[in-house]
Amino acid sequence: MKRPPLPRRAAASKAPPAFATDIDAFVAFLDLERGLSPHTRENYQRDLDQGAAFLARKGAAGWRTATGPQVTAWVQSLGLGDFAATSQARKLTALRVFARFLVRENLRPDDFTALLTGPKLARRLPGTLTADEVGRLLAAPVGGDPRALRDRAILELFYSSGLRVSELGALALQQVDLEQGFLRVFGKGSKERVVPMGGRAVEAIGTYVASGRPHLVKAKTGSQLFLNNRGGALSRVMLWMIVKKYAARAGLSAKVKPHALRHSFATHLLSGGADLRAIQEMLGHASISTTQIYTAVEPERLLDHHAKFHPRNRAGEKPLAR
């Protein structure tokens, strides 16, 4: 199966000219060799543009000659501004990757981020819905018109397969195997993975493809699975609005977002006894440490398993003799 074409690169850097050339080369590197998403590339470029503007005001002539103290002054200034710790950490990550790029390309001899430290981040638990809340949300789209069929399929698929918003919005018809019940998904970095679909999602998608999608097709429609009223692919914003609309209709919090269904998918699988490695593979996490955050979402379940299965917690276990 052919990979989708590389997305369009971000616009040229808005940094001072002495800094912009290296930033543009770095963004091209991220696009062609690292395969990062457009969203990540744009964030990195914006972060480096901001750093360049600060360094230029401090007298730096460019990234190739910027000194460690000058770069440190920029990083420290972020903590004095209105930037959240997560934003500061992302800017530091962009700076570290960029510094390694400059060294690798022999554009400077040293890594000016070697001694930098970032803010400590409190690891937030993902927000999830209960099984009852998910049921109410999935039942919210009613009727047999094309948009209702589409929206029902979208919600079922979000919860059934735990897809990211960008992954679901980019799905093409040829990536969906209704007969076998799985999807071929291109995640972050265009990494391909196979994700199973539940029976309800297969049924909802099949109904939409047969009776809903044909009514949304226009002359220039491509192979996108989920279509908007103009026959094009649904944007991230539109998908967010669809989830928000039905969350309100189901009487749930207005803060329910598509990612809540991804978190609920993982949490409910873990609660049901699914293997953490299998969940990691389905979510497309590069590291098991990212998936492990879900083990903190169900502390009562873990305590119950410990009490039930640990040898020293079994009923009738005699205490150690003193």
C-alpha positions as CSV (number, residue, x, y, z in Angstrom):
1,M,0.0,0.0,0.0
2,K,1.4,3.4,-1.0
3,R,2.1,5.9,1.7
4,P,0.3,9.2,1.4
5,P,2.3,12.1,-0.2
6,L,4.4,14.3,2.1
7,P,2.4,17.3,3.3
8,R,3.3,20.8,2.2
9,R,6.1,22.4,4.2
10,A,5.5,25.3,6.4
11,A,6.1,28.8,5.0
12,A,9.5,30.4,5.1
13,S,10.8,31.4,8.5
14,K,9.9,34.9,9.8
15,A,13.1,35.1,11.9
16,P,15.7,37.8,11.2
17,P,17.5,37.0,7.9
18,A,20.7,36.0,9.7
19,F,18.8,33.2,11.5
20,A,16.1,32.3,8.9
21,T,18.3,30.3,6.5
22,D,19.2,27.7,9.1
23,I,15.7,27.5,10.4
24,D,14.3,26.9,6.9
25,A,16.9,24.2,6.3
26,F,15.9,22.6,9.6
27,V,12.2,22.6,8.7
28,A,13.0,20.9,5.4
29,F,15.0,18.3,7.3
30,L,12.1,17.6,9.6
31,D,9.8,17.2,6.6
32,L,12.0,15.1,4.4
33,E,14.0,13.0,6.8
34,R,12.1,12.9,10.1
35,G,8.6,12.9,8.7
36,L,7.1,15.0,11.5
37,S,3.5,16.2,11.3
38,P,2.9,19.6,9.8
39,H,1.5,20.7,13.2
40,T,4.8,19.8,14.9
41,R,7.0,21.4,12.2
42,E,5.0,24.6,12.4
43,N,5.3,24.7,16.2
44,Y,9.1,24.1,16.0
45,Q,9.5,26.8,13.4
46,R,7.5,29.3,15.4
47,D,9.5,28.5,18.5
48,L,12.8,29.0,16.8
49,D,11.6,32.2,15.1
50,Q,10.8,33.5,18.6
51,G,14.2,32.5,19.9
52,A,15.9,34.1,17.0
53,A,14.1,37.4,17.6
54,F,15.2,37.4,21.2
55,L,18.8,36.5,20.3
56,A,19.0,39.2,17.7
57,R,17.9,41.8,20.2
58,K,20.7,40.6,22.5
59,G,23.3,41.1,19.7
60,A,23.6,37.6,18.4
61,A,24.6,37.4,14.7
62,G,22.9,34.1,14.0
63,W,22.4,30.6,15.3
64,R,25.8,29.4,14.2
65,T,27.6,31.9,16.5
66,A,25.0,32.3,19.3
67,T,26.6,31.6,22.7
68,G,25.4,29.3,25.4
69,P,24.7,32.2,27.8
70,Q,22.6,34.0,25.1
71,V,20.5,30.9,24.4
72,T,20.2,30.3,28.2
73,A,18.9,33.8,28.6
74,W,16.1,33.2,26.1
75,V,15.1,29.9,27.8
76,Q,15.1,31.6,31.2
77,S,13.0,34.5,29.8
78,L,10.2,32.0,28.9
79,G,9.7,31.2,32.6
80,L,9.2,34.9,33.3
81,G,6.5,35.2,30.6
82,D,3.0,33.8,30.2
83,F,4.1,30.5,28.8
84,A,2.8,27.3,30.4
85,A,5.4,24.7,31.5
86,T,4.3,22.5,28.6
87,S,4.9,25.3,26.1
88,Q,8.3,26.0,27.6
89,A,9.2,22.3,27.4
90,R,8.2,22.1,23.8
91,K,10.3,25.1,22.9
92,L,13.3,23.5,24.6
93,T,12.7,20.3,22.7
94,A,12.6,22.2,19.4
95,L,15.9,24.0,20.4
96,R,17.6,20.7,21.3
97,V,16.6,19.0,18.1
98,F,17.7,22.1,16.1
99,A,21.1,22.2,17.9
100,R,21.8,18.6,17.1
101,F,20.9,19.4,13.5
102,L,23.4,22.3,13.3
103,V,26.2,20.1,14.7
104,R,25.3,17.2,12.4
105,E,25.5,19.5,9.4
106,N,28.8,21.0,10.6
107,L,27.2,24.4,10.9
108,R,28.6,24.8,14.4
109,P,31.0,22.7,16.5
110,D,29.1,22.5,19.7
111,D,25.6,21.8,21.1
112,F,24.6,25.0,22.8
113,T,21.7,23.2,24.7
114,A,23.9,20.6,26.5
115,L,23.7,22.4,29.8
116,L,20.1,23.7,29.5
117,T,17.4,22.4,31.8
118,G,13.7,22.7,31.3
119,P,10.7,23.1,33.6
120,K,9.4,20.1,35.6
121,L,6.1,18.9,34.2
122,A,3.4,17.5,36.3
123,R,2.1,14.4,34.4
124,R,-1.6,15.0,33.9
125,L,-4.0,12.1,33.8
126,P,-6.1,12.0,30.6
127,G,-9.7,12.9,30.9
128,T,-12.0,9.9,30.2
129,L,-15.7,9.2,30.0
130,T,-17.4,6.4,31.8
131,A,-18.9,3.5,29.8
132,D,-22.4,5.0,30.4
133,E,-21.3,8.4,29.2
134,V,-19.8,6.9,26.1
135,G,-23.0,5.0,25.4
136,R,-25.0,8.2,25.7
137,L,-22.7,10.0,23.3
138,L,-22.7,7.3,20.7
139,A,-26.5,7.1,20.8
140,A,-26.8,10.9,20.2
141,P,-26.8,11.0,16.4
142,V,-30.3,9.9,15.4
143,G,-32.0,9.7,12.0
144,G,-31.0,8.3,8.6
145,D,-29.9,11.4,6.8
146,P,-26.3,11.4,5.4
147,R,-24.8,13.6,8.1
148,A,-26.3,11.6,10.9
149,L,-25.0,8.4,9.4
150,R,-21.6,10.0,9.0
151,D,-21.5,11.3,12.5
152,R,-22.6,8.0,14.0
153,A,-19.8,6.3,12.2
154,I,-17.3,8.9,13.3
155,L,-18.1,8.6,17.0
156,E,-18.2,4.8,16.8
157,L,-14.8,4.7,15.2
158,F,-13.2,7.2,17.6
159,Y,-14.2,5.0,20.5
160,S,-13.8,1.6,18.8
161,S,-10.2,2.2,17.5
162,G,-8.8,5.1,19.6
163,L,-7.6,7.1,16.6
164,R,-6.1,10.5,16.8
165,V,-8.2,13.3,15.2
166,S,-5.7,13.8,12.4
167,E,-5.7,10.0,11.7
168,L,-9.5,9.7,11.5
169,G,-9.8,12.9,9.3
170,A,-7.2,11.5,6.9
171,L,-8.7,8.1,6.5
172,A,-9.3,7.0,2.9
173,L,-11.7,4.3,1.7
174,Q,-8.8,2.0,0.7
175,Q,-7.5,2.0,4.3
176,V,-10.7,0.5,5.6
177,D,-11.3,-3.3,5.5
178,L,-14.9,-3.8,6.7
179,E,-14.8,-7.5,5.9
180,Q,-11.8,-8.2,8.1
181,G,-12.7,-5.5,10.6
182,F,-9.5,-3.4,10.6
183,L,-7.9,-0.2,9.5
184,R,-4.5,0.7,8.1
185,V,-3.6,3.9,9.8
186,F,-0.7,6.3,9.1
187,G,0.1,7.9,12.4
188,K,2.8,10.3,13.5
189,G,5.8,10.3,11.3
190,S,3.7,8.5,8.6
191,K,4.2,5.2,10.6
192,E,1.8,2.6,9.5
193,R,-0.1,0.4,11.9
194,V,-3.1,-1.9,11.8
195,V,-5.9,-1.1,14.1
196,P,-9.0,-3.3,14.7
197,M,-12.6,-2.1,14.6
198,G,-15.4,-3.3,16.8
199,G,-18.6,-4.8,15.3
200,R,-20.6,-1.6,16.0
201,A,-18.1,0.6,14.2
202,V,-18.0,-1.8,11.2
203,E,-21.7,-1.7,11.0
204,A,-21.9,2.1,11.3
205,I,-19.2,2.7,8.7
206,G,-20.8,0.2,6.4
207,T,-24.2,1.9,6.6
208,Y,-22.6,5.3,6.1
209,V,-20.5,4.2,3.0
210,A,-23.6,2.5,1.4
211,S,-26.3,5.1,2.3
212,G,-24.7,8.3,3.5
213,R,-21.4,9.0,1.8
214,P,-22.8,8.8,-1.8
215,H,-25.0,11.8,-1.0
216,L,-22.0,13.9,0.1
217,V,-19.8,13.1,-2.9
218,K,-19.1,16.0,-5.3
219,A,-17.4,16.3,-8.6
220,K,-13.9,16.7,-7.1
221,T,-14.3,14.3,-4.2
222,G,-11.3,12.0,-3.7
223,S,-11.0,8.8,-1.7
224,Q,-11.6,10.4,1.7
225,L,-13.8,8.3,4.0
226,F,-15.6,11.1,5.9
227,L,-16.8,14.0,3.8
228,N,-18.1,17.5,4.6
229,N,-21.0,19.2,2.8
230,R,-18.7,20.3,0.0
231,G,-17.4,16.7,-0.6
232,G,-14.0,17.3,0.9
233,A,-12.3,15.8,3.9
234,L,-13.4,16.9,7.4
235,S,-11.0,19.2,9.2
236,R,-9.8,18.8,12.8
237,V,-12.0,21.7,13.8
238,M,-15.1,20.1,12.2
239,L,-14.4,16.8,13.9
240,W,-14.1,18.7,17.2
241,M,-17.4,20.5,16.6
242,I,-19.1,17.2,15.8
243,V,-18.0,15.6,19.1
244,K,-18.9,18.8,21.0
245,K,-22.4,18.9,19.4
246,Y,-23.3,15.4,20.3
247,A,-21.8,15.6,23.8
248,A,-24.1,18.6,24.5
249,R,-27.0,16.6,23.0
250,A,-26.2,13.7,25.3
251,G,-26.1,16.0,28.3
252,L,-22.3,15.6,28.8
253,S,-19.8,18.3,29.6
254,A,-19.2,20.8,26.8
255,K,-15.5,20.2,27.3
256,V,-15.7,16.7,25.8
257,K,-13.2,16.6,22.9
258,P,-12.3,13.8,20.4
259,H,-9.2,13.0,22.4
260,A,-11.5,12.0,25.3
261,L,-12.8,9.1,23.2
262,R,-9.2,8.0,22.5
263,H,-8.4,8.1,26.2
264,S,-11.6,6.3,27.1
265,F,-10.8,3.6,24.5
266,A,-7.4,3.0,26.2
267,T,-8.7,3.2,29.7
268,H,-11.7,0.9,29.2
269,L,-9.5,-1.7,27.4
270,L,-7.1,-1.6,30.3
271,S,-9.9,-1.9,32.8
272,G,-11.1,-5.0,30.9
273,G,-7.8,-6.7,31.3
274,A,-6.2,-5.9,27.9
275,D,-2.4,-6.1,27.7
276,L,-0.6,-2.8,27.9
277,R,1.7,-3.6,25.0
278,A,-1.4,-4.4,22.8
279,I,-2.9,-1.0,23.8
280,Q,0.4,0.7,22.9
281,E,0.4,-0.9,19.5
282,M,-3.2,0.1,18.8
283,L,-2.7,3.7,19.9
284,G,0.5,4.0,17.9
285,H,2.7,5.1,20.9
286,A,6.4,4.9,20.1
287,S,7.2,4.3,23.8
288,I,5.5,2.1,26.4
289,S,6.0,4.9,28.9
290,T,3.5,7.0,27.1
291,T,0.9,4.3,27.4
292,Q,1.7,3.6,31.0
293,I,-0.1,6.8,32.0
294,Y,-3.4,4.9,31.7
295,T,-2.4,2.6,34.5
296,A,-2.9,5.6,36.9
297,V,-6.4,6.2,35.6
298,E,-7.9,3.2,37.3
299,P,-6.3,3.0,40.7
300,E,-9.2,1.1,42.3
301,R,-9.0,-1.6,39.6
302,L,-5.3,-2.0,40.2
303,L,-5.7,-2.2,44.0
304,D,-8.5,-4.8,43.5
305,H,-6.2,-6.9,41.3
306,H,-3.4,-6.6,43.8
307,A,-5.7,-7.7,46.6
308,K,-7.1,-10.6,44.6
309,F,-4.0,-12.0,43.0
310,H,-1.0,-11.1,45.2
311,P,0.0,-14.2,47.3
312,R,0.3,-12.1,50.5
313,N,-3.2,-10.6,50.0
314,R,-5.2,-13.8,49.4
315,A,-7.9,-14.7,51.9
316,G,-6.7,-16.9,54.7
317,E,-3.0,-16.0,54.1
318,K,-1.2,-16.3,57.4
319,P,0.9,-13.4,58.5
320,L,4.6,-13.8,59.0
321,A,5.7,-15.1,62.4
322,R,7.3,-12.5,64.6
